[in-house]
Every structure is written in structure tokens, then in C-alpha cells.
Amino acid sequence: DVAQRPGNEEAAPAQAPDSLELPFSLRVDELAVGEFVLRTLPGDTGETSASAVLYSFKELNAALDSNGRRHRIEALTLSLPQGRVALSASVDGQQPFALDLQGGFAGSVEGHALQLAVQAGNSVMEPEIQLDGDSDGIVARIEARLETFAQAPLRALKLHASEIDPAAFVATAPSAAFVVDAALAAPAAGEGLLAGPIRIENRRPGTIDAGGLPLTGVAGTLHWKSDEIVLEALDLSLPDKGRIGGRIAWKLPQAMAAAEQDESAEPEADGAVAAATPIGQLFAALQLKDIDLSKLDSRLPAQILAGRVDAEGDAGRQHAEVELGLGKAQLSARAELAQLEASSVRQLDIRGKLRALEPAAFIAGAPPARLNLDFDGSGELPAEGLPQAAKLSFRIADSHLRGKPVAGEGRLTLAGERLPEVALKLQLAGNRLDTNGAWGAAGDALAVRLDAPDLAALELGLAGKAKLDGVLRGTLAVPAGELKFSADGLRLPGDVRLLGARGDARLDAGAEGPFRLAVDVRGLGPAARDADGLVQPDWVSTASVRAEGRRDAHRI
């Protein structure tokens, strides 16, 4: 049982030895270790009690032989917590230290059976390694070439793995059957660690709603550098003719931390900058072509998506610009989400244009319409609760619903449960809604006016005309205000007619605030005619309702 205290000093780079020869011969017919445990001690606290286990093994048995120059491990076996290891190896004591190693592992990792076979040859200075693995039907081979004492030891890497199903490892993951191939090598010019083509084939693509992954293949050229990983010439193949191409780059956290440290005038404590950039920085420039949404998820409409997406982001800021076409609709937008300094609040800014949106193309049963919309919004989003400073402005022009013109514009401001600004002007087929003012706090007043002379034009099962004028006061918890309304020649859903209605109401703030309501109606009855084609009698010829008092005590 061995314990060690973590050190703060970085280890010096390993240097190649001049020789591994011994001045004597040695033979060990049997070496046995019952159990070995390596633990960590707390930092510079003076404590001597070890805690976490770094590494352990049991039942080590080995036989060794050396003539001074050539060293052999004739057999070595040991038990790890995950399974059993066996290997044999020989090493020449003179440079480049010729190497021959054979080994294997049989066990279980996180509930999955795993068998490994490893071979290493050539030399210790430049070993060539082959690793074969089999786990739950997944077969993989990794071939690697190294320069052991170089600053970047890995010089070449080949990978082949077949029938990888993510759902076999994560219950909530989609099902697939991936075949992965990669052939990477260190660039001759030394610019980067490894580079080369990668290819992934999905032999069992499926729609999202069926628990599958709608991806048939991925291809590209990987550039693995010390400070970033880049995938150039990216080509994602989707069902049917869908494609996504472009470039993705990931600037690693340590590279960002170093850059920010260089730009900082004040020195940062170790790890402070790295902690601020825990995920590094991602960049994506993608082109989308011929993507049928129904092939991705059968619940989606059969509309073709195409266009461009440019995005970048790190832990503190995410930015995206899109130019997309979906069916006849076109969207041009940009958005940014940024963490405010020394705060959990995030700042959102979004602006865009939507053209030729036809809801019926995406929503079954939606009325025929075409919408053109410009929008501009911003807001401060707290970690919890409603936005405290959010603004949205929009403009609708050259649009129609069921062949009737639609137009409008508006500005909305949200601050928690208060609306400091509500300014709307909406028109549909000659019917108009206007609002202006603020609502949600003491002293606020929101004027609302509806003038609908042609309800039938809305084609919502309505007919007639209606007007409403009012002022909304108070708060969400205790609303207040006053209004007047009138309606003539109404036809309502359910084939009901109402010849006329007039009324006004007032509700003041506070539990004891005055309350008043007056409503008069006439000609309430069935709109349908009888079997002889005659107008049916009214259910109610005239009626009046009067109420007054306070919220907590009133008379009707």
C-alpha cells in the first residue's frame, strides 16, 4: 500500500537513455505480488492519511530473464479491478532498443465485456503498436506509430471500428450502426500533430421519432493540432439527397487560456483563465442542401431545407448567423447570447427577416396564408425567473391570411411582471387592433382599441361588427381598468346569432375598489332557419345585467 502527495512542479521532458544494458545477468523464475494499491495524499496540509485510490492490482506473477543486454519478460499476469492482464516482452539494451511485445486483456468495463490483444514491435525509440478489441459485438483495430521521446510522440494512427451502436452504451441515445475508418499521420512540415481523412458510415439510419439517427455517413479531413482540432471538407450525408458540408473547428481550452493570459495586463492565478474557458471555442461554417425534414423525423412536414449557418461560441458568448430556405419560406437572422461580466445574467440579441412563410405547409389544417416579418429583439435573461429587460419590435407587411391583407407593427418591452411599453398596430381584412401604454405597475395605463367592422372576413365562424375601447390598469395579480364595447349583427360559433350588444365596465384597484358592470343584449337565438326557411324565434329577446359594489362585496 503506497501513498504519494501530488506535486506542483511540472515533470521535465523524458530523455532517451544511451543504454539499457546491465553489467550482470539476471534470472527470476518467479516474482509474485499479492496486492498493490497506490493512493493520493491531500495537498500541502501536513495530513498523512491517504484517501483516493489511483491504481491497484492483485495476483501479479512474472518470470524475468536478462543476459545483460537482452531483457525478457517471459510471462507476466495480474488482475486489475476490471479484468485479467497477460503479456510477454523482450527489449534489446542497445539503441534503438529493439522491442517485441505480446499481450492481452479479458474483463468487463462498465458492464460491457471487453477483450483486447496488443502487439508492439520495431523499437522502444519508435514503437509500432497494434491493438485489437472486441466488446459486445463491436470489433476495432488501432494501429499507431510513435516516437517515444519526441515532443509530440504520436506520429501515425489508423483506426477501424464496426457496428458501434450508441444505444448499447447510453439508454437515451439514438440507435445506429457506425463503421469508423481513419488514417492520420503527422504532417511533414510539423504543422500540427496529426492530419488525414476520416469516414463514418451508418449502416442502420433511422428517423428521430423511431429512435434512430437520420445520418448515413460523415467524411472529412481532420487536422489535429496542439491548440485546435479542425474538420475540413466536412460532408454529412442524410437520407435521400440531403447534405451538410463545410468546416468545424474547436480551439482547445488551454490554447484560449494561454491567449487570454498573454493579453491580460494583470497576471492570473494558475487555472483562473482556464476555468473561465472550460469548453474552449467552437466555430462552424455549414452549408445545407436538399434536406427533407420528413426524412429526419416523420412527424415533420415534407419540406426541403437549404441554406447556410455560421456559428461560433465559447462558455461566455455564442453567436450565429443563418440564411435558410424551408420550402418557399426564407429566413435571414443573426443572434448572440453573451454572459454579462461578473453576473449570472445573459444578454440576448436577435434580429432577422422572415419572408414568404406559409403556415399550411408546416401545420396540417392551418389556414392559407403568407407572412413577411421583420423582427428585432434583445433581453437580459437571469438564471431564474422572467427577463428583467427584454424588448421586441416587429413589422408585418405585404402579407395575407385567407386572401385578406395583413399588416402591422409593434414594440413590446418586458421587465419581470411589468410591461413598460406595449405599442401595437395590427390590421387584418379591414379589422384593426391598437394598443398603447404600459401595464403592470402603479400609475401604468394601457389603452386598447378594437375596431372590427367585418368579422366575417376573418373566416373564423364569425360575422358582424364589434368595437371595444378600454384602459387596462393595475397588476397581473390585481388587475383594474375600464372599457366600453358594442356589437351588431353578430354570428357566433355554434350557429348562434346576436342582433346587438352594448356594455361598459369599471374595476378599480384594491379589494375595496369600486366595481361596476352594465350589459344589454337583444336578439339572442339560433342563426339557422327552420324547416320552412323561416327565422327561428329568439331564445332571449332582450336582457340587461347590472352589477356594482366592490371586489369583495357587490350586487348583481
C-alpha positions as CSV (number, residue, x, y, z in Angstrom):
1,D,0.0,0.0,0.0
2,V,1.8,3.1,-1.3
3,A,0.7,6.8,-1.0
4,Q,2.0,9.9,-2.7
5,R,1.4,13.6,-2.4
6,P,0.6,15.5,-5.6
7,G,3.4,17.8,-6.7
8,N,3.1,21.3,-8.2
9,E,6.2,21.1,-10.3
10,E,5.9,20.1,-13.9
11,A,7.9,17.0,-14.8
12,A,10.9,17.5,-17.1
13,P,10.6,16.1,-20.6
14,A,11.8,12.5,-20.7
15,Q,15.2,12.0,-22.3
16,A,16.2,8.9,-24.3
17,P,18.7,6.8,-22.4
18,D,22.0,6.0,-24.0
19,S,21.8,2.3,-23.0
20,L,19.5,-0.2,-21.2
21,E,22.3,-2.7,-20.7
22,L,23.0,-4.2,-17.3
23,P,26.5,-5.1,-16.0
24,F,25.3,-8.5,-15.0
25,S,23.0,-11.4,-15.9
26,L,19.7,-11.9,-14.1
27,R,17.0,-14.5,-13.9
28,V,13.9,-14.5,-11.8
29,D,11.9,-17.7,-12.1
30,E,9.0,-16.4,-10.1
31,L,8.1,-13.0,-8.9
32,A,4.8,-12.6,-7.0
33,V,2.9,-9.6,-5.6
34,G,-0.3,-10.4,-3.7
35,E,-1.7,-6.8,-3.9
36,F,-0.6,-3.3,-4.7
37,V,-2.5,-0.1,-4.1
38,L,-1.4,3.4,-4.9
39,R,-3.2,6.2,-3.1
40,T,-3.1,10.0,-3.0
41,L,-2.3,12.2,0.0
42,P,-4.0,15.5,0.4
43,G,-2.1,18.6,-0.8
44,D,0.3,20.6,1.4
45,T,-1.8,20.2,4.5
46,G,0.5,18.1,6.6
47,E,-2.0,15.2,6.6
48,T,-0.6,11.7,6.4
49,S,-3.8,9.7,5.9
50,A,-4.2,8.7,2.2
51,S,-7.6,8.9,0.5
52,A,-8.4,8.2,-3.1
53,V,-7.0,5.1,-4.9
54,L,-5.1,6.0,-8.1
55,Y,-4.3,2.5,-9.2
56,S,-4.4,-1.1,-7.8
57,F,-3.8,-4.6,-8.9
58,K,-3.7,-8.1,-7.4
59,E,-2.1,-11.5,-8.0
60,L,0.9,-10.4,-10.1
61,N,3.1,-13.3,-11.2
62,A,6.1,-12.9,-13.5
63,A,9.2,-14.6,-14.8
64,L,12.2,-12.5,-15.9
65,D,15.4,-13.2,-17.7
66,S,18.4,-11.0,-18.9
67,N,21.8,-11.7,-20.2
68,G,22.8,-8.1,-19.5
69,R,21.9,-6.8,-23.0
70,R,18.7,-8.6,-23.9
71,H,15.9,-8.4,-21.3
72,R,12.9,-10.7,-21.4
73,I,9.6,-10.8,-19.5
74,E,8.8,-14.5,-20.2
75,A,5.4,-14.2,-18.7
76,L,3.5,-11.7,-16.6
77,T,-0.1,-11.9,-15.4
78,L,-2.0,-9.7,-13.0
79,S,-5.6,-8.9,-12.0
80,L,-7.0,-5.4,-12.3
81,P,-10.4,-4.4,-10.9
82,Q,-11.8,-4.6,-14.5
83,G,-10.2,-7.9,-15.5
84,R,-7.1,-10.1,-16.2
85,V,-3.9,-9.0,-18.0
86,A,-1.2,-11.2,-19.5
87,L,1.8,-10.2,-21.5
88,S,5.3,-11.2,-22.6
89,A,8.0,-8.9,-24.0
90,S,11.7,-8.6,-24.9
91,V,13.9,-5.5,-25.2
92,D,17.4,-5.0,-26.6
93,G,19.7,-3.0,-24.3
94,Q,21.4,-1.0,-27.1
95,Q,19.8,1.8,-29.1
96,P,17.3,1.9,-30.7
97,F,16.2,-0.8,-28.2
98,A,14.6,-3.4,-30.4
99,L,11.1,-4.3,-29.0
100,D,8.8,-7.3,-29.2
101,L,5.7,-7.4,-27.0
102,Q,2.6,-9.5,-27.0
103,G,-0.3,-9.0,-24.5
104,G,-4.0,-9.3,-23.8
105,F,-6.8,-8.3,-21.5
106,A,-10.1,-10.0,-20.7
107,G,-12.7,-8.5,-18.5
108,S,-15.5,-6.0,-18.2
109,V,-15.7,-2.2,-18.3
110,E,-18.9,-0.5,-17.0
111,G,-20.9,-3.7,-17.5
112,H,-19.6,-4.4,-21.1
113,A,-17.4,-7.4,-21.8
114,L,-14.1,-6.4,-23.3
115,Q,-11.3,-8.4,-24.9
116,L,-8.0,-6.8,-26.0
117,A,-5.0,-8.1,-27.8
118,V,-1.9,-5.9,-28.2
119,Q,1.3,-6.3,-30.2
120,A,4.3,-3.9,-30.2
121,G,7.4,-4.1,-32.3
122,N,10.2,-2.3,-34.0
123,S,11.9,-0.4,-31.1
124,V,11.4,1.4,-27.9
125,M,12.5,4.6,-29.7
126,E,10.0,4.2,-32.5
127,P,7.4,1.6,-31.4
128,E,4.8,0.3,-33.8
129,I,1.7,-0.8,-31.9
130,Q,-1.4,-2.8,-33.0
131,L,-4.4,-3.0,-30.7
132,D,-7.4,-5.3,-31.4
133,G,-10.6,-5.1,-29.4
134,D,-14.0,-6.8,-29.1
135,S,-16.8,-5.6,-26.9
136,D,-20.4,-6.6,-27.2
137,G,-20.1,-7.3,-31.0
138,I,-18.0,-4.1,-31.7
139,V,-14.8,-5.0,-33.4
140,A,-12.0,-2.4,-33.5
141,R,-8.4,-2.2,-34.6
142,I,-6.0,0.6,-33.8
143,E,-2.5,0.8,-35.4
144,A,-0.1,3.5,-34.1
145,R,3.4,4.6,-34.7
146,L,5.2,6.6,-32.1
147,E,8.5,8.5,-31.5
148,T,8.7,7.9,-27.8
149,F,10.8,10.8,-26.7
150,A,9.6,13.4,-29.3
151,Q,7.6,16.5,-28.1
152,A,4.6,15.1,-30.0
153,P,5.1,11.3,-29.7
154,L,2.2,10.1,-31.8
155,R,3.3,10.1,-35.5
156,A,0.6,8.0,-37.2
157,L,-2.7,6.5,-36.3
158,K,-5.1,4.2,-38.2
159,L,-8.5,3.2,-36.8
160,H,-11.2,0.8,-37.9
161,A,-14.2,0.0,-35.8
162,S,-17.5,-1.6,-36.9
163,E,-21.1,-1.8,-35.8
164,I,-21.0,0.8,-33.0
165,D,-24.4,1.4,-31.6
166,P,-24.6,4.4,-29.2
167,A,-27.9,3.0,-27.7
168,A,-25.9,0.0,-26.4
169,F,-23.9,2.3,-24.1
170,V,-26.4,5.1,-23.3
171,A,-30.0,4.1,-22.9
172,T,-31.3,7.5,-24.2
173,A,-29.0,7.7,-27.2
174,P,-30.4,7.0,-30.7
175,S,-29.8,3.6,-32.3
176,A,-27.3,3.3,-35.2
177,A,-24.6,1.0,-36.6
178,F,-21.5,3.1,-37.2
179,V,-18.4,1.9,-39.1
180,V,-15.5,4.2,-38.5
181,D,-12.3,4.5,-40.5
182,A,-9.4,7.0,-40.0
183,A,-5.9,7.2,-41.4
184,L,-3.9,10.0,-39.7
185,A,-0.2,10.9,-39.9
186,A,2.0,13.7,-38.6
187,P,2.4,16.4,-41.3
188,A,5.9,16.5,-42.7
189,A,6.1,20.3,-42.1
190,G,5.4,19.8,-38.4
191,E,2.3,22.0,-38.5
192,G,0.1,20.0,-36.2
193,L,0.1,16.7,-34.5
194,L,-1.9,14.5,-37.0
195,A,-3.9,15.0,-40.1
196,G,-5.8,12.8,-42.6
197,P,-9.1,11.5,-43.8
198,I,-11.9,10.1,-41.6
199,R,-15.0,8.4,-42.7
200,I,-18.1,7.2,-40.8
201,E,-20.8,5.0,-42.3
202,N,-24.1,4.4,-40.6
203,R,-25.4,1.1,-41.8
204,R,-28.7,1.5,-39.9
205,P,-30.0,5.0,-40.3
206,G,-33.5,5.9,-39.0
207,T,-35.8,8.8,-38.2
208,I,-35.6,10.5,-34.8
209,D,-39.2,9.7,-33.9
210,A,-38.4,6.0,-34.4
211,G,-35.4,6.2,-32.1
212,G,-32.9,6.3,-34.9
213,L,-30.3,8.7,-36.2
214,P,-31.1,10.2,-39.7
215,L,-27.4,10.2,-40.8
216,T,-26.0,7.9,-43.5
217,G,-22.4,9.0,-43.5
218,V,-19.7,11.5,-42.4
219,A,-16.5,12.3,-44.3
220,G,-13.8,14.9,-43.9
221,T,-10.2,15.7,-43.3
222,L,-9.1,16.0,-39.7
223,H,-6.3,18.4,-38.7
224,W,-5.3,17.7,-35.1
225,K,-3.1,20.5,-33.8
226,S,-1.7,21.3,-30.4
227,D,-4.1,24.2,-29.9
228,E,-7.2,23.2,-32.0
229,I,-8.9,20.4,-33.8
230,V,-10.3,21.2,-37.3
231,L,-12.5,19.1,-39.6
232,E,-12.1,20.4,-43.1
233,A,-14.2,19.4,-46.2
234,L,-16.9,18.1,-43.9
235,D,-19.6,16.1,-45.8
236,L,-22.6,14.8,-43.8
237,S,-24.9,12.6,-45.8
238,L,-28.5,12.5,-44.8
239,P,-31.4,10.3,-46.1
240,D,-32.4,10.8,-49.7
241,K,-30.3,13.6,-51.1
242,G,-29.7,15.7,-48.0
243,R,-26.2,17.0,-47.4
244,I,-24.4,19.2,-44.9
245,G,-20.9,20.4,-45.8
246,G,-18.4,22.9,-44.5
247,R,-15.9,23.3,-41.8
248,I,-15.9,22.8,-38.0
249,A,-13.1,23.9,-35.6
250,W,-12.6,23.6,-31.9
251,K,-10.0,25.8,-30.2
252,L,-8.9,23.9,-27.1
253,P,-9.4,25.4,-23.7
254,Q,-5.7,25.5,-22.9
255,A,-5.0,27.4,-26.1
256,M,-7.7,30.0,-25.3
257,A,-6.4,30.3,-21.7
258,A,-2.9,31.0,-22.9
259,A,-4.1,33.6,-25.4
260,E,-6.2,35.4,-22.8
261,Q,-3.3,35.2,-20.3
262,D,-1.0,36.9,-22.9
263,E,-3.5,39.7,-23.4
264,S,-4.1,40.3,-19.8
265,A,-2.2,43.2,-18.1
266,E,-2.6,41.6,-14.7
267,P,-1.2,38.1,-14.0
268,E,-3.9,35.5,-13.3
269,A,-3.7,32.8,-10.7
270,D,-3.0,29.3,-12.1
271,G,-6.0,27.9,-13.7
272,A,-8.1,31.1,-13.4
273,V,-8.3,31.8,-17.1
274,A,-8.7,28.1,-18.0
275,A,-11.6,27.9,-15.6
276,A,-13.3,30.8,-17.5
277,T,-13.0,28.9,-20.8
278,P,-13.9,25.3,-19.8
279,I,-15.1,24.2,-23.2
280,G,-12.7,26.2,-25.4
281,Q,-14.2,27.8,-28.5
282,L,-16.2,26.3,-31.3
283,F,-16.5,27.5,-34.9
284,A,-18.8,26.2,-37.6
285,A,-19.4,27.2,-41.2
286,L,-22.0,24.9,-42.7
287,Q,-23.9,24.7,-46.0
288,L,-27.2,22.8,-46.0
289,K,-28.6,21.3,-49.2
290,D,-31.8,19.3,-50.2
291,I,-32.6,18.2,-46.6
292,D,-36.1,16.7,-46.4
293,L,-37.4,17.3,-42.9
294,S,-39.8,14.3,-43.1
295,K,-36.8,12.0,-43.6
296,L,-35.3,13.3,-40.4
297,D,-38.5,12.9,-38.3
298,S,-41.7,11.5,-39.9
299,R,-43.7,14.0,-37.7
300,L,-42.2,16.9,-39.7
301,P,-43.6,18.1,-43.0
302,A,-42.1,17.1,-46.3
303,Q,-40.3,20.4,-46.8
304,I,-36.8,20.9,-48.2
305,L,-34.3,22.8,-46.0
306,A,-31.3,24.5,-47.5
307,G,-29.0,27.4,-46.8
308,R,-26.1,28.4,-44.7
309,V,-25.2,28.5,-40.9
310,D,-22.2,30.3,-39.5
311,A,-21.7,30.0,-35.7
312,E,-19.1,30.4,-33.1
313,G,-19.2,30.2,-29.3
314,D,-17.5,29.6,-26.0
315,A,-18.7,29.4,-22.4
316,G,-19.3,33.1,-22.3
317,R,-20.5,34.0,-25.8
318,Q,-22.4,32.3,-28.6
319,H,-23.1,33.9,-32.0
320,A,-24.9,32.6,-35.1
321,E,-25.9,33.9,-38.5
322,V,-28.3,31.9,-40.7
323,E,-29.5,32.2,-44.3
324,L,-32.1,29.4,-44.6
325,G,-34.8,28.4,-47.0
326,L,-37.5,26.0,-46.0
327,G,-40.0,25.3,-48.8
328,K,-40.9,28.7,-50.1
329,A,-40.0,30.4,-46.8
330,Q,-36.7,32.3,-46.4
331,L,-35.1,33.2,-43.1
332,S,-32.2,35.6,-42.6
333,A,-31.2,36.1,-39.0
334,R,-28.4,36.7,-36.6
335,A,-28.4,36.1,-32.8
336,E,-25.9,36.5,-30.0
337,L,-26.1,35.2,-26.4
338,A,-23.4,36.6,-24.0
339,Q,-22.7,36.3,-20.3
340,L,-22.6,39.6,-18.6
341,E,-19.4,40.3,-16.7
342,A,-19.4,39.1,-13.1
343,S,-23.0,38.1,-13.3
344,S,-25.2,35.1,-14.0
345,V,-27.4,37.2,-16.3
346,R,-27.1,36.5,-20.1
347,Q,-27.6,39.1,-22.8
348,L,-29.6,38.0,-25.9
349,D,-29.7,40.0,-29.1
350,I,-31.6,38.8,-32.2
351,R,-32.5,40.3,-35.5
352,G,-33.9,38.9,-38.7
353,K,-36.3,38.8,-41.6
354,L,-38.8,36.1,-42.5
355,R,-40.2,36.0,-46.0
356,A,-43.0,34.0,-47.7
357,L,-43.9,31.8,-44.7
358,E,-46.9,29.7,-45.4
359,P,-48.1,28.0,-42.2
360,A,-50.2,25.4,-44.1
361,A,-47.0,23.9,-45.5
362,F,-45.9,23.0,-41.9
363,I,-49.1,22.7,-39.8
364,A,-51.9,20.4,-41.0
365,G,-55.2,22.3,-41.1
366,A,-53.6,25.8,-40.9
367,P,-55.5,28.4,-43.0
368,P,-53.9,29.6,-46.3
369,A,-51.6,32.5,-45.5
370,R,-48.3,34.1,-46.4
371,L,-46.4,36.1,-43.8
372,N,-43.5,38.5,-44.2
373,L,-42.0,39.6,-40.9
374,D,-39.1,41.8,-39.8
375,F,-38.1,41.4,-36.1
376,D,-35.5,42.8,-33.7
377,G,-35.2,41.8,-30.1
378,S,-32.9,42.0,-27.1
379,G,-33.1,41.0,-23.4
380,E,-31.3,40.2,-20.2
381,L,-32.0,36.7,-19.2
382,P,-31.5,35.8,-15.5
383,A,-30.6,32.3,-14.4
384,E,-34.2,32.0,-12.9
385,G,-37.4,33.9,-13.4
386,L,-38.7,36.3,-16.1
387,P,-36.5,38.6,-18.1
388,Q,-35.9,41.9,-16.4
389,A,-35.1,43.9,-19.6
390,A,-36.4,42.4,-22.8
391,K,-37.5,44.3,-25.9
392,L,-39.1,43.2,-29.2
393,S,-40.1,45.2,-32.2
394,F,-41.6,43.8,-35.4
395,R,-43.2,44.8,-38.7
396,I,-45.6,42.8,-40.9
397,A,-46.0,43.9,-44.5
398,D,-47.2,42.5,-47.8
399,S,-48.8,39.6,-46.0
400,H,-52.2,37.9,-46.3
401,L,-54.5,35.4,-44.5
402,R,-57.1,33.6,-46.5
403,G,-56.6,36.1,-49.3
404,K,-57.2,39.1,-47.0
405,P,-54.4,41.7,-46.3
406,V,-52.5,41.5,-43.1
407,A,-50.3,44.3,-41.8
408,G,-48.9,45.6,-38.5
409,E,-46.1,46.7,-36.4
410,G,-45.3,46.8,-32.7
411,R,-42.9,47.3,-29.8
412,L,-43.0,45.3,-26.6
413,T,-40.9,45.8,-23.5
414,L,-40.9,43.2,-20.6
415,A,-39.4,43.8,-17.2
416,G,-40.3,41.0,-14.9
417,E,-44.1,41.0,-14.5
418,R,-44.4,44.6,-15.9
419,L,-44.8,45.7,-19.5
420,P,-43.3,49.2,-19.6
421,E,-44.2,49.6,-23.3
422,V,-46.9,47.9,-25.4
423,A,-47.4,49.6,-28.7
424,L,-49.3,47.5,-31.3
425,K,-51.0,48.3,-34.6
426,L,-52.5,45.2,-36.3
427,Q,-54.7,45.1,-39.3
428,L,-56.5,42.1,-40.8
429,A,-59.0,42.4,-43.6
430,G,-60.1,45.9,-42.5
431,N,-60.3,44.9,-38.8
432,R,-57.9,46.8,-36.5
433,L,-56.4,46.4,-33.1
434,D,-54.3,49.2,-31.4
435,T,-52.7,49.3,-28.0
436,N,-50.5,51.9,-26.5
437,G,-49.1,52.4,-23.0
438,A,-47.7,50.4,-20.1
439,W,-49.1,47.9,-17.7
440,G,-48.2,46.1,-14.5
441,A,-47.2,48.8,-12.0
442,A,-48.9,51.6,-10.1
443,G,-49.6,54.5,-12.4
444,D,-49.5,52.4,-15.6
445,A,-52.3,52.7,-18.1
446,L,-52.6,50.6,-21.3
447,A,-55.1,51.9,-23.9
448,V,-56.7,49.1,-26.0
449,R,-58.9,49.8,-29.1
450,L,-60.5,47.2,-31.3
451,D,-62.5,48.2,-34.4
452,A,-63.7,45.2,-36.3
453,P,-66.3,46.2,-38.9
454,D,-66.0,43.0,-40.9
455,L,-65.7,39.9,-38.7
456,A,-66.8,37.6,-41.5
457,A,-63.6,38.4,-43.4
458,L,-61.6,36.6,-40.7
459,E,-63.4,33.3,-41.7
460,L,-63.3,32.1,-38.2
461,G,-67.0,31.3,-38.0
462,L,-67.8,34.9,-37.0
463,A,-69.8,37.6,-38.7
464,G,-71.0,41.1,-37.9
465,K,-69.1,44.0,-36.4
466,A,-67.7,44.9,-33.0
467,K,-65.9,47.7,-31.2
468,L,-64.1,47.9,-27.9
469,D,-62.4,50.9,-26.2
470,G,-60.7,50.4,-22.8
471,V,-57.8,51.2,-20.5
472,L,-56.1,48.4,-18.6
473,R,-54.6,49.3,-15.2
474,G,-53.3,47.6,-12.1
475,T,-51.1,44.5,-12.0
476,L,-51.3,40.8,-13.0
477,A,-52.3,39.8,-9.5
478,V,-54.8,42.7,-9.1
479,P,-56.0,44.0,-12.5
480,A,-58.1,47.1,-12.9
481,G,-59.4,49.3,-15.7
482,E,-62.5,50.4,-17.6
483,L,-63.9,49.5,-21.0
484,K,-66.9,50.1,-23.4
485,F,-67.9,47.7,-26.1
486,S,-70.6,47.3,-28.7
487,A,-71.5,44.7,-31.3
488,D,-74.1,44.4,-34.1
489,G,-75.4,41.6,-36.3
490,L,-73.1,39.0,-34.7
491,R,-72.9,35.4,-35.8
492,L,-71.0,33.3,-33.3
493,P,-69.5,29.8,-33.4
494,G,-72.1,27.1,-32.8
495,D,-74.6,28.8,-35.3
496,V,-75.7,31.4,-32.7
497,R,-76.8,34.9,-33.7
498,L,-76.9,38.1,-31.6
499,L,-78.5,41.2,-33.1
500,G,-76.8,43.6,-30.7
501,A,-74.9,44.1,-27.5
502,R,-73.8,47.2,-25.6
503,G,-71.9,47.5,-22.4
504,D,-69.4,49.1,-20.1
505,A,-67.4,48.0,-17.1
506,R,-65.1,49.6,-14.5
507,L,-62.9,47.9,-11.9
508,D,-60.7,50.0,-9.6
509,A,-57.6,48.8,-7.8
510,G,-57.7,47.4,-4.3
511,A,-60.0,45.0,-2.5
512,E,-62.4,47.8,-1.7
513,G,-62.1,49.5,-5.1
514,P,-65.5,50.3,-6.8
515,F,-66.8,47.8,-9.3
516,R,-69.4,48.4,-12.0
517,L,-70.8,46.4,-14.9
518,A,-73.6,47.1,-17.3
519,V,-74.5,44.9,-20.3
520,D,-77.5,45.0,-22.6
521,V,-78.2,42.3,-25.3
522,R,-81.0,41.8,-27.8
523,G,-82.0,39.1,-30.3
524,L,-80.0,36.1,-29.0
525,G,-81.1,33.0,-30.8
526,P,-80.3,30.3,-33.4
527,A,-78.8,31.5,-36.7
528,A,-80.1,28.6,-38.7
529,R,-83.6,28.8,-40.2
530,D,-86.3,26.2,-39.6
531,A,-87.5,23.5,-42.0
532,D,-89.7,26.1,-43.7
533,G,-86.9,28.5,-44.2
534,L,-88.2,30.9,-41.6
535,V,-86.2,32.7,-38.9
536,Q,-86.4,30.8,-35.6
537,P,-87.6,32.6,-32.5
538,D,-85.2,34.3,-30.2
539,W,-84.1,32.5,-27.1
540,V,-83.7,35.9,-25.4
541,S,-85.4,38.9,-26.9
542,T,-83.7,41.5,-24.6
543,A,-81.7,41.2,-21.5
544,S,-79.8,43.5,-19.1
545,V,-77.3,42.8,-16.5
546,R,-76.2,45.3,-13.9
547,A,-73.6,44.8,-11.2
548,E,-72.0,47.2,-8.8
549,G,-70.1,47.3,-5.5
550,R,-66.6,46.3,-4.6
551,R,-64.4,43.3,-5.4
552,D,-65.2,41.7,-2.1
553,A,-68.8,42.7,-1.9
554,H,-71.1,43.5,-4.9
555,R,-74.7,43.2,-6.0
556,I,-76.0,41.8,-9.3
